[in-house]
Amino acid sequence: MLSVTDATRRIDAQTLFTDLTFTVARGECAAIVGPNGVGKSSLLRVIVDDDLLDEGAVLVDGLPPDDRSPDFRRLVSAELGDQAVFYDATVGEHLALIAASHGVDPDIDAMLDDAGIGALRDRFPHTLSTGQRQRFALVAAFGRPAGLIVLDEPERGLDTEGQEWVAASIRRSTGDGAAVVMATHSPSLVDACADLVVDLSR
């Protein structure tokens, strides 16, 4: 599903990673780990937009990353911490719009209940707490069809129960045949989900 070959990313004079090679098959989860500043988030952004790649190649199911391509957008669901929302649309309305754009009709109430935020369906995203908004963003990422799910620190802002829900959602996604790539600082999430660990500190 995901192939990264000899990937190099530089920002100004700093090389974040170089000659990075790994693959993630459908049904597998890869954890990108390392301290702050080593390029975990940059690697995820390269996976969804290869215009950011300085050298090497990234392919998702044989396609180069291009978020302008409808075929690529159908393949990849990403939550990178910069989710855009409509100010006057509720949580439920956002999820309905995402579902409609992908031609699916999920049980939105069940999705929100599973994430522990069922009572927030009629709230506006900008009124949510950090943890609530993170769960909402992850519901949106997990709740649409995708061959590859890309997550930047999905544990961010979540309590222990929330992190357990994330782990269960990742395992469910890989069990359904998706590949998952996540950048994380959570050893418990790595232990619970990762089939492959890519350590950028090495």
N, C-alpha and C positions, 0 to 999 in steps of 0.2 A: 504493500500500500504506500509506504513512505520510504524513499531512498535518498539519503544525503551522502554525497560523494565529494571528498576533498574540499569541503566548504570552508571558506575564509571570510571573516567579517572584520572590517576595520572602521573605527570612528576617529577622524582626524589622524593623529599619529599613533593611536593605540590599536593594537591588534587584539580583538576580543577572543577569537578562536581561529585556528588555522588547520587546514588539512583534516577536517573533521569528517569521519565516515561512519555511518550506521544505517541500519534498515529496521523498519517496524512493520510487521505483517498484520493483516487483519486478525483481530482477536487478541492482539498484544497491547501492552501499555509500556511506554518508555518514560522514565523519569529523568529529567534534566536537573542536575544538582550542582552545588558549588556555592561559595560565598557571594555576597552582593558584589556586583561590578564585574563578574567574569563573563557576562554575555548570555545568561540564560534567556532573558526576555528578548534580546536581539536575535537569538537563534530561533525562537518561536516566530518572530516577525519575518525572518527570512523564509520560514516554512510556508507562510501564507502570502509572501510577496518577494519573489526572487529579484526584483529590481534592487533590493537591499543587499544582495549577495555580491561580494567583491570577486571571489574566485570559486570555482567548483560548480556543482550542480545539485539541484533539489528537484525530485519528481514525486508527484502524488498520483498514484495509479497511472503512471506514465505521462502525466501532464505537468508542465512547469507551473509553479505557483503564479497565478494571475487573478487578483480579486475583481478584475473587470470582466472576466470570462464567466458566462452563465454555467458552463460545464464544470468549471473549477468551484464556483460557489455552491453548486449542488453537492459537491464531494466533501467540502470542508466546513465544519462548524467550529468557530473560534471564540473563546472568551479570554481577552487579553487585558482586562481591567480598564478598558476605555469604551464601554458600551454606550452607544448613543441612544437616547430615549426621547420620545415626544412628551413635551411638558404637560399636555392636556389629555394624555391617554393613560388609563389605569394599567395596573399590572396584568390583569386578565386580558385587556384589550391589546396590549403589546404581544402577549403570547398568541392570541388569536391571529393577529396580523402576520407574525412569523410563520405560524402553521399554514395560513392561507397562501403565503408566498411560496411555500414548498409543496402545496397540493395535498396536505394531510389534515385530518380532523381529530386531533387527540382529545382526551378527556382532561381539560385544563384544570378542573377542580381536583382531580386525582393527582395530577402532576404537582400542584401546589401543596396538597395535603401530604404527599410523600416527602416533600422538602420541609415540612413543618411550618409552612406559611399560608395555609389555606385561608386564614382570616384576612389576608392582605389582598385578595383578588381585586377589590374595588378601591384600593389605595393607589395614589400616584407614586411612581418610583422615587421622585425627588423628596418625598416625605418619609422614606424608609430609613432605618438605622443602617450603619455600615454592614452589619451581619445580615440583616434582612435583604439589603440590596444585593449582596453577594449571592445569597441563595437564589434570588430572583434571576440574576444574570446566568447562574449555572443551570437553572431550570430551562432558560431559553436555549442554552448551548446543548443540553442533553435532549431537549424535547423536540428536535427537528431531525429529519433523516440526514445521516452523514456517514461517509466511509472513514473519515478521519476527524477526530475531535482534538482541538489544541487548547490547552488550559494554562494560564499563567498564574501560579500560586493559588490554586482553587481553595486552599485552606484559609486564605486571607480573611481575617475578621470573623472567623467561625469558632464557636465553642466546640467542646469535645463531641457533643451530639451532632453538630453540623459537619464536623470532619468525618464522622462515621457515615453520615448520609452521603458525603462526597465519595468516599471509598466504595460504598455499596453501588452508587450510580456508575462509577467507572467500571466496576466489575460487571454490572449489568450490561453496559455498553459493549465491552469487549466480548462478553458472552453472546451478544447479539451479532458479533462479527465486525464491529468497528475497531479501528486502531485508535489509540489514545496517546498523545504526547503531552506531558505536563512538566512545567518547571515548578519545583517545590523545595521548601525548606523543612518539610515535615518527614522525619524518619518513619513515623508510624504509617503515613500514607504510602511511602515507598515500600515498606514491608508488606502492606496490605494489598498493593495493586501492581507493582512494577515487575515486568518480565525482563526488562533491560534497564540498566542505569548508565547514563552518560554523564560522567563527572568532568565538568569544564575546568576544575581547579587543577587537573593533572597536566 
